[in-house]
Amino acid sequence: MRDPFVRQPRVFLEIARRNKKYKFRFRQSITKQEINEKLNAIDKRLGKTLFVAVSSIRPDGGIIEVQDKDQRWRVILVGEAKYQGKDVENIRAGVRVGKRQDQRLDASGECYRTSV
């Protein structure tokens, strides 16, 4: 649910309202460098720059973070509100897609969906 008249979606405002003892922030994007640094801190094999060093992820619903007790920001929600191509029509018609005609959703877009 995105309200076009405010910067933050209503879900962000509701989370902040219901959890007043925590500090939240809303971001439009997150750099891949930041993601890679966090992954690399967990395991040195993770978080490698493969193609473009300076890039970011910009989900259309934004990113909601909460500040932990050590003052570090933790991602708690990445909002992406899209459907791929004819997904809605195919689901209503019961049509399966994919190489083996065994998927409900088309995974050829920018994000994969597994929960329908």
KANOR-V993576 format. One record per pair of residues at least 4 apart in sequence whose C-alpha atoms are under 8 Angstrom apart, sorted by the first residue. I is the first residue (numbers start at 1). GAP is how many residues later the second one is. D is the distance in Angstrom with one decimal. If there is no record, write none. Layout:
# KANOR-V993576
i=[I I]
gap=[GAP GAP]
d=[D D]
This chain:
# KANOR-V993576
i=[1 1 1 2 2 2 2 3 3 3 3 8 8 8 8 9 9 10 11 12 12 12 13 14 15 16 16 16 16 22 22 23 23 24 24 24 24 25 25 25 26 26 26 26 27 27 27 27 28 28 28 28 28 28 29 29 29 29 29 29 30 30 30 30 30 30 31 31 31 31 31 32 32 32 32 32 32 33 33 33 33 33 33 34 35 35 36 36 36 36 36 37 37 38 38 39 39 39 39 40 40 40 40 40 42 49 58 59 59 59 59 60 60 60 61 61 61 61 62 62 62 63 63 63 63 63 64 64 64 64 65 65 65 65 65 66 66 66 66 67 67 67 67 68 68 68 83 83 84 84 84 84 84 85 86 87 87 87 87 88 89 90 90 90 90 91 91 91 91 94 95 96 96 96 96 96 97 97 97 97 97 97 98 98 98 98 104 105 105 105 106 107 107 107 108]
gap=[8 9 10 6 7 8 59 4 5 6 7 4 5 18 54 4 52 4 4 4 14 52 4 4 4 4 6 7 8 44 45 43 44 40 41 42 43 39 40 41 36 37 38 39 35 36 37 38 30 31 32 33 34 35 27 28 29 30 33 34 4 5 26 27 28 33 4 23 24 25 26 4 21 22 23 24 25 4 16 20 21 22 23 4 4 12 4 10 11 12 13 4 10 4 9 4 5 7 8 4 5 6 7 8 4 4 4 4 19 20 21 19 20 21 17 18 19 20 16 17 18 12 13 14 15 16 11 12 13 14 8 9 10 11 12 7 8 9 10 4 5 6 7 4 5 6 4 5 21 22 23 24 25 21 4 4 17 18 19 4 4 4 5 6 14 4 5 13 14 10 9 5 6 7 8 9 4 5 6 7 8 9 4 5 8 9 12 8 9 11 6 4 5 6 4]
d=[6.5 6.5 7.1 7.7 4.7 6.3 7.0 7.9 7.6 5.7 6.5 6.3 7.1 6.6 7.9 6.9 7.1 6.1 6.1 6.2 7.2 6.8 6.1 6.1 6.1 6.0 7.6 7.5 6.4 6.9 6.9 5.8 5.6 7.0 5.6 4.5 6.3 5.9 5.4 6.6 6.9 5.7 4.7 6.5 5.7 5.1 6.5 8.0 6.1 7.2 7.8 7.8 4.7 6.2 6.4 5.5 4.4 6.8 6.5 6.8 7.0 7.6 5.5 5.5 6.8 7.9 6.6 7.6 5.9 4.0 6.2 5.9 7.9 7.4 5.8 5.1 6.8 6.1 7.7 7.2 7.3 7.6 7.9 6.4 6.2 7.0 5.9 7.2 3.7 6.2 7.3 6.2 6.2 6.7 7.4 6.4 7.8 5.4 4.9 4.8 6.7 5.0 4.9 7.6 7.7 6.0 6.8 7.3 6.9 6.1 5.4 6.6 5.5 6.7 7.0 4.0 5.1 6.5 6.1 5.4 7.5 7.0 7.8 5.8 4.6 6.3 6.0 5.9 5.1 6.6 6.0 5.2 4.3 5.4 7.0 5.6 5.3 6.6 6.8 5.5 5.4 4.5 6.2 5.4 6.3 7.0 6.2 7.4 7.6 6.2 7.7 7.9 6.2 7.6 6.0 6.0 7.6 5.7 6.6 6.3 6.2 5.9 4.8 7.1 7.6 6.1 7.8 6.4 7.7 8.0 7.1 5.0 5.5 5.2 5.1 7.6 4.5 6.1 5.1 6.1 6.6 6.4 6.3 5.7 6.7 7.9 7.3 6.7 7.6 8.0 7.9 6.9 5.1 6.8 7.8]
